[in-house]
């Protein structure tokens, strides 16, 4: 194992059966903070950082409850990498940000309007910190997709459909690169009107000269439940019931929406693998997750 990932317990990413034909890939168990797809997207970015001694630290981006910034802060703390987090908005009462600071990260806040202009923001921050390696929000770059391809190596069951929540199209891009001819992905965007994600996905496949794999991916754009971090009583009820029945903690921001879509669109007799992309910490620290207190 590479020294940069000796704190990740890959053996815990099991394919846990929930029926005769359905299973959950427990990427959430890799680490208590660097969980799910978070390390997958960081792995080769961190390797790039160490391979280029001109870099003096890492800079990345996210909201006050972002699982990505927490995972990056935890990984950088373990690997002794200086980290600057560019945070959308004022931060407020965020346990996630407090934990990031405990882990040694520096915080730099920008207005929501400035944050929306991502290309300009990345350019501006790179100009201010030219000796820091920039990782886009959510680890969304080709190196992130390359890392997500390795999730496939942990899978212990055959499947017809692999179900994945989509926030940046990085994870689904990496997964598509490893598909066998008889397998498909059900991609479930968690943002409203997120058709741009399919374009980002196609751009990623073009980079890897794998455009033909796009025909093995089905998109379900209608399970955002109003938009990012939005919920409905129906979704919250589904999440609570899933947690109670299967004793697998999921949340309604990413994993819950993907699992709900799978139960609506796929058949019980099909071989289905639900990808648990982690994220429970961010969910528990967000005001959205009063549901957690109500359900347990």
TACOR-V126484 format. One record per pair of residues at least 24 apart in sequence whose ideal C-beta (glycine too) atoms are under 7 Angstrom apart, sorted by the first residue. I is the first residue (numbers start at 1). J is the second residue. Records with the same first field share a line. If there is no record, write none. Layout:
I->J + J
This chain:
4->46 + 47 + 50 + 79
5->39 + 43
7->31 + 78
8->34 + 39
10->154
13->154
14->156
15->155 + 156 + 157 + 273
16->248
18->246
19->268
21->268 + 269 + 270 + 271 + 272
22->272 + 274
23->157 + 273
24->248 + 274 + 276
25->154 + 155 + 273 + 274 + 275 + 276
26->276
27->151 + 275 + 276 + 277 + 278
28->276 + 278 + 280
33->70 + 71 + 74 + 281
34->71 + 74 + 75
35->278
36->276 + 277 + 278 + 279
37->148 + 171 + 277 + 278
38->67 + 68 + 71 + 278
39->71 + 75
40->147 + 148 + 150 + 151
41->139 + 144 + 147 + 148 + 170
42->71 + 72 + 75 + 139
43->147
44->143 + 146 + 147
45->135 + 139 + 143 + 144
46->75 + 79
48->133 + 143
49->81 + 133
54->131
55->131 + 132 + 133
56->82 + 131 + 132
57->81 + 82 + 83 + 84 + 132
58->83 + 132 + 133 + 135
59->84 + 86 + 125 + 129 + 132 + 134
60->85 + 135
61->86 + 136 + 137
62->87 + 137
63->87 + 88
64->89 + 91 + 92 + 94 + 96 + 97
65->94 + 96 + 282 + 285 + 286
66->96 + 282
67->278 + 279 + 281 + 282
68->137 + 138 + 139
69->96 + 100
70->96 + 99 + 100 + 281 + 282
73->100 + 103 + 105
74->103
77->103 + 104
84->108 + 129 + 132
86->110 + 125
88->112 + 115
94->285
95->285
96->282 + 285
138->167 + 168 + 170
139->170
140->168 + 170
142->204 + 207
144->170
145->170 + 173 + 174 + 204
146->174
147->174
148->174 + 175
149->174 + 177 + 178
151->175
152->178
155->273
157->273
158->271
159->183 + 271 + 272 + 273
160->184 + 270 + 271 + 272
161->186 + 266 + 270 + 272
162->273 + 275
163->188 + 258 + 262 + 272 + 273 + 274 + 275
164->188 + 258 + 275
165->190 + 254 + 255 + 257 + 258 + 277
166->190 + 197
167->254
169->197 + 200 + 201 + 204
171->277
172->201 + 217
173->201 + 204 + 205
176->205 + 213 + 216 + 217
177->208 + 210 + 213
179->213 + 216
183->216
184->216 + 217 + 218
185->216 + 217
186->218 + 220 + 261 + 262 + 265 + 266
187->217 + 218 + 219 + 220
188->220 + 223 + 257 + 258 + 261
189->221 + 224
190->224 + 228 + 253 + 254 + 257
191->224 + 227 + 228
192->224 + 226 + 227
194->221
195->221
220->261 + 265
223->257 + 260 + 261
224->257
225->257
229->253 + 286 + 288
231->288
235->260
236->291
239->291
240->291 + 295
243->295
249->280
250->276
251->279 + 280 + 283 + 289
252->291
253->279 + 283 + 288
254->279
255->279
